[in-house]
Structures are given as structure tokens and as C-alpha cells.
Amino acid sequence: MRNLLPLIGSHPGGRSALTCRYRCGDACFQEIPNTSDNEYAGDVIAGALSRRSMMRAAAVVTVATAAGTAALAGPAAPVAEAAPLAGRPGSKLKPTAPGARGLRFAAVAPNKDDRVTIPDGYGQNVVIRWGEPILRGAPAFDPDKQSAKAQAGQFGYNNDFLSLLPLRGERGRQVLVANHEYTDEILMFRGYDPASPTREQVEIAWAAHGLSVVVVQEENRTGKLAPVNRHPLNRRLTATSEFRVTGPAAGSPLLRTSADRTGRKVLGTLNNCAGGTTPWGTTLHGEENFNQYFANGSSDTDKRYGIGTAATERKWERFDKRFDLAQEPNEAHRFGWVVELDPYDPDSTPRKRTALGRFKHEAAQPRLTADGRPVVYMGDDERFDYFYKFVSSKRMKKGDSRAAREHNLTLLDEGTLYVAKLTGDSPAAEFDGTGKLPSDGEFDGSGVWIPLATGTTSHVPGMTAEEVYVFTRLAGDKVGATKMDRPEDVEPSPRTGRVYVALTNNTDRGKAGKAGADEANPRNANKHGQILELAEHWDDPAGDGFAWRLFLVAGDPEDPSTYFSGFPKEKVSPISCPDNVAFDDHGNLWISTDGNQLGSHDGLFGVATLGERRGELKQFLTVPTGAETCGPVIQDRRVLVAVQHPGEVDGASVEKPASTWPDGPGRIVRPSVVAVWRKDGGDIGV
């Protein structure tokens, strides 16, 4: 047996201190905002439903949804003939590797190469880089001649969520939408002084945040994509663009400021992490670590959202009073929402949807009920926080008529917001923090959706509906929602309807004074994270109950605490810190990682969720030094990833780069979007 892969780094979550400093304001070193005494996943076991009867009820519909689907009620069937993966010791796999349909490629080995590493037989190209001009009149990127005006017409920094939408009438073209989560000024500006940023540097950073819409053209005979500069649909939205507040909290006194007496107009969107693509052709964008941009917080609600009492890292409050809560105490309430964008209308004003609640939104991905109402699943990316869903009261209208589009742009303003409460079904004594499976062979249990608010009606004692929407975390505290290990991307399977929740990690679990292991979070000092699988009762996404189990417990497969739905662990790739997730048309879940703790760079992985190969996980690519893998888009013949914060390593700067990607030595490191395709023109992994 080979030795376990080495752990790396001492910073919580596996990231460099530089990344934590600029991306989330060192959240792991701050006091945990959730100080409620709510239960942790699996804490309540007395009176739990019989696992077998509960699981049968939940799985009745989902089992019949797709041929070969393994019932949620039992472990995956054994796999007798799976071959070892390429790249692992003893591997003999050829580039045309066996595997689940969609995963038939030679797995990339763990590595620390300063490049995007892809399987044999595949090609790649950089689609677009930070600073490339996309609007008419924007200049070519020059790292030594940056300006806020130029950046407002150029592709933004630190791309995260990606969506590729069809563009009718323009052959070979699609619409690419990208989030720009945050800026790392140390890697953007020569001689940057964190204690004394200039106004120009701050305004460039404002312009580098937000969203980009850019039409891309595919090349014949390959999967290569290239931006179509100055296309009429191309658009930049920044920290100073106008956004409209809609839904039940719009106009609330809690959202009013001296600059906006109406509480309905906000300048900017901040820290957009993952997102979602709606069935009606819009994109959703989650505002995540917005707290780090606001100085001088003082209220209890500020504290619950992780807003500090001192100056901020970027010092924006020196240049705009709205970032100083001592002067504008409500400005922070105008961030932490899901933003909806219509990428087909460059003149439209994006909308912040208050009905979906305010927290650190990692993502928002809809599915439809049987009668056509959208249900949006959402994670709050914080240690010991919650995950949610929103059920619309309106049905989607089909078609592209103006009437249908206008109606569908109201779908996320009316409905009910819920938070999840989980219960395990095994005795608490079976969870000792090592990750050992309980005696029934699975980490599983039941759950309920607790309603928080419907329109102007609050379901939370002591809180008005407006308070529920603006202070959603406090509402979750009051109703006893289940604390989780950083619920990030939440994605429903288009094949089965099952919902997959990426729980990235929580190194605080089991520490003195903090909760220890339980059935949904079975490891103390959880470095590697897990993925939870949820089946709504009777496959009804509008229902109020569900069954759950852990689909994957991440880490080195040689580690006894890992779990891959019963698939032989010697035949899977090592994986650590699942973050963003997406599905392909075969029902495979694709997982991008953030903060790999196994001595390799972060990467993109595919894992089968259906059939006898359920749990088979293979690494498709790795990203360069210091980078995070974001925004996966999985098409039949193309995979797209956002390579975020390359070179973001402690001690790095423009003058002392830790990476030379994507343009080689002597060029500034630039976050970029990469496309990968099969060289023979075939479908990915088939």
C-alpha cells in the first residue's frame, strides 16, 4: 500500500493567506458568525424515522426516473471490472479509458505543474483573459497603463461562475456570462501599498468586480472559443453599475440610504461567486463575501454577517462613504442577494431578488416543479451555516415572446423561502470523528424544509417578513436550521431531480467548544469536505420533506475515512475541497475544487451518479500554481473552466510572480477562462 498523499499548508481550508485575505477577508480567522445553539447535522436522532421506510418513500419516483439509477435507499452495487485510473501508481490505462459514459478519459494525475493539465487526446485554449477589451472603444490591456475607464470596458478580474447560452441566428456563436468575484490588488498593480491605495487603484478595482457578458465564436473542427469584441450584446457590470431591488423587501427602510431614499436602487454587485442558469434564459449570480468591503460595523446583525468593526483591507471607505457603516449603516443590507441578469438585453437593469433571502450566496440553481414553478436551491458559504430553497408561486411561461419574457422576469419575486433541517438515523455514539461508516453502511437520514417567509407574511416568530429577507441568517437561527460544513454550490440533477450539496470543509469541527462529528459531517477537523445527496419526497421540489445521504466523503482514497458511494476506492482519483458543481447530459456530476489539501493543485473531476459505476470519480484537469478551479460548464464537446487567482501564493506580487500562466515569463499573471475539447472532435468522455 502506498503512503497517503501529504497534507499541505497550515492555513485553514488549504488556501494561501493571500487568497483568504483578499477573497473573504480572512473569514477562517474571524469569530464564527453563527453563535446560535442550533443542532448540527445528525445531532437529533431520537424519534427519527425508520431509514428504510423513509428512503423508500423518497426514492419511489427518483428510482424510476432514469434506467440504472441506484436507489437512494441502499449503497451502490459492487463494481467487479473497473480498471485502475491513469496517473495513479500502478495504472495501465490507455488514453481511451473505460468508465461511465461521459467519463471515458485517462484521468489526470495529481500534480503541481504551472499550467492547465488535461487528459491525453484533448486540446485547450485560453478563451479570454482579465483585461481583454470587450466593449467598443476599450483599449488593449496594458498592465502598466491601467485605468478605471479602460477596465470598465474590459473583461473583469478573478472570473468564477460561467454560463454559455445559445445565440440564435449567429452560427457558431454563444453568449458567455462570467462572474468576477474579487480583486487581488497585490497581483494587479506594481508597487501596490496595501496601507495607502490610490483612488485610481480603488476605482480600477471597482470596475474589475461584477459581471461580464461577451459573445464567443467557436472555431470549426475544434472546440476553441474566442471572444467577439464589440458585439452588441457584450456588456460590463461593475461595482458602480445600477441594479434594481425587487421582491418583498424592496423599498424597506432597512434598505434605504442617503443616496437612495427609495430602497430600490443599488450601485454595484460585489463578490459574485457561483450562480445558475434559468430555464427561461437568464443567469443568476450569488453575492458571497460582501461583508469584507464594509468598515466600522457595529450592530448585532453586522456581526452575524461577519462585518468587522475596523477598517477594511482595500480601504474603499476612504473613497466612498457608502462603504463606511458608521456613515451609511444600511448600505451592507443592499448586498448578499441573488442577482438576476438578462444577457440577451444589454439595456436591461439587473435585479437583486430579495425573496431569495440575504446571506453569503454561493450559488443559485433552479429546477421546475411538475406544474412549471421554479425552485431555487442555495447554499450559505460559512462554517456552521445553512442551506435553503425558494419555491415560486408563479409558473414559467414557455417561449421567447415579449410577454413570456416579461412574465418570467417576475418569477423570483413571489413565493416561499425555506431553510433545511437534517436528522440522522444512526446512534450518535457511532460517530467518533474519524469518518468511519455507521453500522447500517451509510451516512443518511431525513430532513424537513422549514418555511421562513411567504411574500409579506413571516413564518418566524418575532421577525417581520422584511426582517426575514434582510436578516435571513437570524431567521435560520430562530427556527433551528441545521448547521453545515460550508454549504457551497447546490445543484439539482436534470436526470433524477436529486440535489447535490457541496460541503467544502470545516477545520473547526470538533475543536474545543465547537460541535463534533455527526452523521452528515462525520469527520472532525474536516479538511477535505463532502457532497450531500438529497431526494425530495415523491420527487416534488415544492415539498416540505426529503431524504439525504452523503454521496461522497472527499480525501485520499487510501484514507479509511473517505467514501465514494461504495465504488472501489482504489479505482478513483484523490479529491479535496469540493466547491462548484455542474451536470453533464449523462447524469455525471462535475466537481471543481478549492483549496486542495492533498499536495496537488486544484482541479476538475467527473463522478458518476447513476448505474453500477456510481461513485466512480476521475480527475479531468488541474489548474496552475495558486489557482482555484471555478465555473465549470460541461457541454457535449466542450468543457469550460474559470481559472481564478493564478499565482496567488504567499509572498507573490507583480514584481515577484509565483506563476507565469497564461502567457509565460515576463508577462503579468491573469485570471482567465479556458476551453477543453477532444482533438478528434468527439464528445467529452464518450
N, C-alpha and C positions, 0 to 999 in steps of 0.2 A: 504494500500500500504506500502511495506517495505521501509526502508531508502535506499538511494543509497549506493553502496559499497564505502568504504572510499578510497580516493586517498592516495598514499604513497610517501614519499621521496620528496626531493626538487631538486635533480639533474635532469637536462634536460633529457627527454626520459625515466625516470623511472629506470635507471641503477645506480648502486653504483658508487661512484667516482673512486673506484679502477678499475672497469671494463672499464670506459671511459679512464682512464689513460693509461692502457696497450693495449686495443683493438684498439682505434682510435686516441690516442694522444690528448684526451680531445677536440675533434672536436667541441663539442657544446659550448665550452668556447672560441673558436677562432673566429676571424673575418670571416664572411661568405665569401667563396672564390668568389662566383658569384656576382659581383657588376654591372653587365650589367643592362640596363633598359628594358630588355625583359619582355613581358607580363606574367602574372600568369594565370594559367588555368581559363578560363571563363572570363578573363578581356575584351576580344574583343567580343562584342555581336551585334554591328551594322552590318547589312547586312548578318547575319547568315542565313543559310538555314532553311527552314521550318522543324521543328523537325519531324513531322510525315512523310513527303515525304522522308527526308534523312534517317530516321530509316528504313522505308520500303525497300529502296534500299539496305541498308546494311544487312538487315535481310533476304532477299529473299532466299538466299542459306542456311544460318545457321538454319533457322526455319525448313527446310526440312531435315536437317542433321540427327536429332535424334527425334524419336517419343516422344511427350510430351514436347518438348523444348518450353519454353516461348519465344515469340518474343522479341527481343531487343527493339522493338518499344513501348512496354507497360509494366505496372507493373505486378508483379506476380499475378496469380489468388488467391483469398482468400482460406484459408485452414480452413475448418469447424470443423474437427475432430482431430486435432493434440493434443496429450496429453502433459501435463506438463513434464518437464525434471526431471530426478532423480537428487538429490543433490541441487535443488533449494527449497526455502521454500514452503511447501505445496505439494511437489512432492509425487506421489504414484506409480511411475514407478517401474516395476519389472526389473531384470537384462535382460530379453529378451524383450527389449523395442521396441515399434513401431517406425517407422520413415522411411525416404527414404532408399531405398535399399543400403546397404553398411554402413548405419548409425544406424542400429538397435542394439544399445547397451545402457546400462544405463549410462547417462552422468556422468562424474566425477565432483564432487562439487569443487568449488574454495577452495583452502586450502593452508597452509604454512608448510606442512609436509616435513621433510628432507628425502624424498625418491621419487621414481618414483611411482606415484599413477595411477592405471589402473582400468578399469571397472570390476565389478563382473563377474566371469566366464572366466577371462583371466589370462594368466601366462606371465612371463617375465624372461629374463636372461641378464646378462652383457656379451656381445659378446667379447669385447676386451677393455682393459684399456690403458691409457697412460703408456708407458714404457714396455709393454709386448713384448718379443722378437718375431720377425717375420722372420729375416734373419738368415741364417746359421752362427753359431759362436757367435751370440749376447747373452749376459748373461741375466739371470733373473733380473727383476727390483729390485734395492735396492736404496731407496731414499737418503741414506747416502753415497752411493758409485757410484754416477752418473759420467759419463764421456761422452765426445763428441763421442768417438768411439762407446761406448755402445748404446747411443741414436740413432746413425745413422743406427743401426740395429733393433731398437725397434719402436713400434707404437708411432707416434708423439703426440704432446700436442694439446689441445683445438680443437678436431675434429668438423668439421662443415658439409659441403656438403658430402653426401653419395650417392654412386651408387652401385647397385647389378646387376652384369652381369652374364649371363649363362656361364657354363663351360662344353662344350660338352665332352663326353667320361668319365666323372668322376661323377658317380652317387651321387646325394645329395649334390653336391658342387657348389658354386657360387664364383664369384670374387667380393670382396668388395673393393671399392676405396673410400678413405677419404681425405678431405682437413684438414690441420692443420693451423688454421687461425693465431694465435698469441700465445705468451708465457706470463705468469704472473710469473715473477721470484720470487716475494714475496711468492707465494704459492708453488714454486718448490724447493727452497733452504733454509735450516736452516740458520738463521743469515744473511740473504741477506742484503747487504748495497747498496741501490739504487745509492748512490753517488760514490761508488767505486766497481763496479762489477769486478770480476776477469776474466782473459782470459778464464779459463776453464768454468766458468758460461756462458760467452758470446758464446763460441763455442758449449756448450750444447744447448743453445737457438737456435743457427743457425740450429743444427741438429734436433731440435724438431719442427721447421717450415716445411712447404712444403706439401708433399703428401705421402700417404701410399697405397700400393696395397697388399692385403692379401686374400688368398683363405680361404673360410669358409665352414665348414661342417655342414649340418643340422642333427638333431637327429630324428630318426624315432619316429613317433606318437606325436611329439610336434613341435613347431616352433623354438626350441632352436637352436642357431648357436654357433659354436666355431671355433677359428682360426686354420688353418692347418700350424703349424710352419715349416719354412724351405721349403715350397713349391717352385718349380722353378719359379712360376710367382710372388712370393712375392717380394716387392720392396719398397725402401725408396728413396724419392727425397727431398732434403733439400735446405737450403739457400746457399749451396756451390756446388750443382749439376750443371751439364752443361745443358743449354737449348739453343735451336736454334731459332733465329729470322727469320720469314718468312713473305712473303707478300710484298706489295708495298713500305713499309718504310724500309725493311731490307737493311742494308748497308748504310743507310742515314748518313751523317755527324752528324746529331742530335743524333745518337745512338752510336757514336764511343767514345772510351775511351783509356787511355794509355795502358790498359791491353788488349783491343780488338780493334785493328785498323780497323777491317772489319765491325764493327757494326752489326755482325750476331751471336755472341756467348755471352750468358749471364750466369753468375753464379747465380743460385738460383731463387726461386719464393717465394714471400712474401705476407702475409696477405690474403691467399686464403679463400674466404668466401663461397658463394654458387657456383653452377655450372650448369652442364647439361649433359645429356647422348645423344649421337647422334644416328641416325638410322643406321649408319654404324659401330657401336660398339666401339667408342672411348668416352672419357669423356672430358668435358670442365670445366675449373677452373678459376674463376674470381679473379684477384689480386685487392683487395679493398683498404684498408687504408695504402697503401705503403708509403705515404708521411711521416709518423711518424718515419721512420727509417733513414731519411736523415737529416743531420745537415747543418747549415750555408747556407741555401737557400738565394738567393739574387735577382734573376730575377723576372720579372713580371709573367712569366709562372710558376715559382716555387710558387709564391703567389696564382695564380689561382688554383693550385692543393693542396693548404693547407700546403705547405712545410714551416717550420719555419726558422727563421734566427739565432737561437741559437743552443745549444747542444740538443741532443735527450734524451728521458727518459732512454733508455737502454745503451747509451754511446758506441754504436758499432763503431762509428767513431774513437774511441781511438785505436781500434784493427785492422781496415781495412780502408784505406783511401778512398775506393770507397763509403763509407757512409758519407764522408765529401765533400759536393758540392763545397766548396772553392778549393778543390784539383781536384775533378772529377765532373765538372758541368753537364755532360751528363748522369751520372750513373742513376739518378732518372728517366730519359726518358726510361729506359730499363725495367721499372716496371709500372704496371697499365694496363696490357694486359690480354686477354683471352688466357689461356694455353690449348693446346690440347694434351692429353696423350693417347697412345695406351696401354691399360693394358694387352693385350694379347702378347705383345712383350717386354720382360724385358730388351732387349738390345737397344731398340729404344730411341732416344733423343726427349723429349717433345718439342713442338714448341709453340712459342709465336706468335699469329696471329695478325699482325699489321693491316690487312684490317678491323678488327672489332673495331678499334679505341682504344684510350688510355684515361681512366678515372677510377674512383673508381668502378670497375666492381663488382656488387653484384652477378650476375649470368649470364648464357647464355644458353638458351634452344631453340634448333632448331625445326622447323616443315618443311615439304616439300611442294613445290608447286605442282600443278597438273602434271607438266612435270618433277618432281623429283629434283628440285633445292632447296637446304636448305635455310631457312630463320631463322636467329637467333635474338631473342628479348633480350634486355639488359637494365638494369637499372643502373643509376649512383647514388650511395647511398650518397647523400649530401643534406642538406637542400637547397631548391630552385634550384636543378639541374634537368637534363633532362632524358628522356628515348629514346632508339634508336632501330633500327633494321638494320641488314645486309642481303642483298639478293645476293646469289651467282650467278655467271654467268654460273656455271657448273652443270651438272646433276649427281646425285648419281648413281653409278653402283651397281647393286644388286649382292649378292653372296659373298663368302669368298675366292675367288681366290686371288692369289698374285696381279694380275693385277688390280682387283677391289679394293683391299685394298690400293694399292699404289695410284690409281687414287683418291679415296675418301679422302686420306690424303692431297689432294690439294684443296678440295672444298672451304675451308675458306680463301683462299689466293686471290681469284679473285671475284669481284662483286662490289656492290654499298652500301655504308654506308649512312643511313638516320637518322634524328632526328625528334621527334614529335612536332607538334604544335597543340594545342587544342583550340576550340572555344565553348563557352557555348551558350545556346539558350534561356535563360531567362533574364529578365531585371536585371541589376546589383543591383538595389535597393532592390531586393528580398533577398539579401544575407547580413544578418546583423551580421554574425559571430557566431550565436547560433546553426547553423546546421539545421534550420527549412527548410522543403521541400519547393521548389518553387511552384507557383500556378499550374503548369502543372503536379505536383505529382512526379517528378523525377529530379535527378541531371544528366543532359545529354547534349550532343552536338555532334559536328562533329570535324574532325581533318584531317590534312594532314601530309604526310611524306616528309620532305624537304631533298633532296639529298645533301650530303656533298662532297663525292668523289667517283670516279669510277676508279679503277686502278691508273694510273699515271695522271688522269685528276681531277683537283679540280673544284668543283661547288661553291666554296666560294670565293667571290671577295677579292683580297688582300692576299690570302693564297695559297701556293703551295700544291700539294697533300700530300707531305711528312709532311708539317706543319699541315694539317688537321688531319692526322692519329696520329701524336705525340702530338698535342695540340687540341684534339677533343673538349674539353670544350670551347675553344676560338672560334672554328668554330661554335658550337651551339649558342654562344653569338651573333656572327655576323649575323646569318640567322634568328634570332628571335624565337628560340625554346622556348617552354613553361616551365617555372619553376614549379617544383612539390615539394610535401612534402616527400622527401626522397624516390624516387623510388628504391625499392629493388628487390626482386625476380620477374621475369616476366615469366609467364608460359602459353603456348597455350593449350587449351583443345584438347585432341586427339579425342573427340567425336564430337565437334561442330566447332572447329577451332577458337573459341573466345579466346581472350588473356586476362589474368588476371594479373594486376599490383599491387603488394603490396606496398602501401604508408604508411610507418611505423608510422611516426608522424612528427610534426614540431611545437615545442612550441614557435617558434619565429614569427609565422604568426600572424599578427595583432598588433605587438609591434610598438612603435613609430618609424617612418621612414622605416618600412617594410610593405610589402603588407598584406592587409587584406583578408577576406574570398572572395571566388568566387565559381563558380558552381562545379568545380572539387575538390576544397579544401574548404568546406563550413563552417569550424569552425576556429575561432581564437584560439590562444594558444592550438593548436591541440595536445593533449596528447595521443590520442588513435589510430589515423590513420584510413585508409580506404582502400578499394580494388576497383580498377577501372576495368571495363569490356569493352573490345574493340572488335568491329567486323569490320574486313577488308571489304571494299566494294566488293560485289559479292563474298565474302569468298575467295578472291585472296590475299594470303600473300605477293605477289610481287607488289601489287597495291600501289597507292600513296594517298589513302584516306580511312577514317574509320569513323565509328560511335562509340561513347563511352557513358557510363553512370557509375555511382557509383553503384556497386553491393552490397557493404556492407560499412556502416559507423560504426566503432567499438566503443565499450564502454559498460557501464552498460545498459542493455535493458530498465531499468527503466528511463534512461535519455532520454528526448524527442529528443535530437539531434542524437540519433542512428537510424540506418536503416538497415533492413535485407531483402531487395528486396520485401518488402510487407508481409513477413511472420509474423504471430503474435509474437510480441516481448516478451510476457510473456512465450513463449514456446521455447526460445533459451538460450544458455549459454552466460554469460558475456565474452567478449573478448577484449583484448587491445594490440596494437602494433603488427600487422601482419608483418611477416618477410619472412620466406621461405614458398613456396607453392609447392604442388605436386597434381597430379590427381590419383584417383583410376580408375578401369575399369568400374565403374558405372557412371562416369562423375561427381563424387563429388570432390570438391576442399578441400584439407587438408592444414591447415594453422598452422605453428609453430610461436610462439610469442617471442618477445624480448623486455623486459622492461615493463612488465605488471604494469599498473597504478591503478589497482583495488583491491589492498590488497591481492592478491593471487600470488602464484608462476606462472611462465610461463608454457605454456602447448602446446598441440597439439589438434587441432579442425578439425572436418569434417563439411562441409556445402554443401547442395545440390544445384546444379546449374541448374538442369533440372526439368521439370514437375511441378505439383501442389504444391510440397513441397519445391520448390526453395526458398532459404534463410533460411531453417531450419539448424541451427548450433548447434553442440553438442561437448562438450569437451571430448576427448578420454583419455588424460593423463595429469599429471602435473610432473614437474621435481623438483629436490631437491633445498635446500636453495642456493640462489645466482646464480643459473644456468640459462642458456638460452636453449631453445629447438631448435635444428638445424637438417638439413639434412634429412627430412622425406623421407622414402621410403615406399610406400604403395603397397604391394602385396596382392594377393587374401587371403592368410592365414597368413600373417605376416606383422607387421609394425616395421620399424626400425627408431630409432631416435638417434641423436648425442646429448649427454648431455654435453654441453660446459660450461666451467668455474664454476663448482660447488664450493660453498664456497667462491666465490669472493664477499665478503662483506667488507665494510669499516672497517678497524681495524684488519682484519683477517691476519694470517700469518701461516707458518708451525707450529710454536710454539703455536699459538692461533687460531685453526681452527674454522670456522663458520659452517662447515658441517662435518659429519662423513661418507658421502657417497663416494664410494660404499661399502667399506669394514669394516665399523664400527669404534668405538672408538679406538684410539691409532694408527690408520693407516692414512697415508697421503691421502688427498683428490685427486682424479684422474679423469679427464675428461674421458668419456667412451662412447661406443656405446651400446645401449640396443635394444633387440628384444622383441616384444609383440605378443602373439598369443592366439587364443581361446583354452581353455583347452579341449574342446570336439573335436578338430580337424577341426571344420567347418571354413567356410570363415569369414573374418572380417566383422562384421556388417550385416550379412545376416541371 
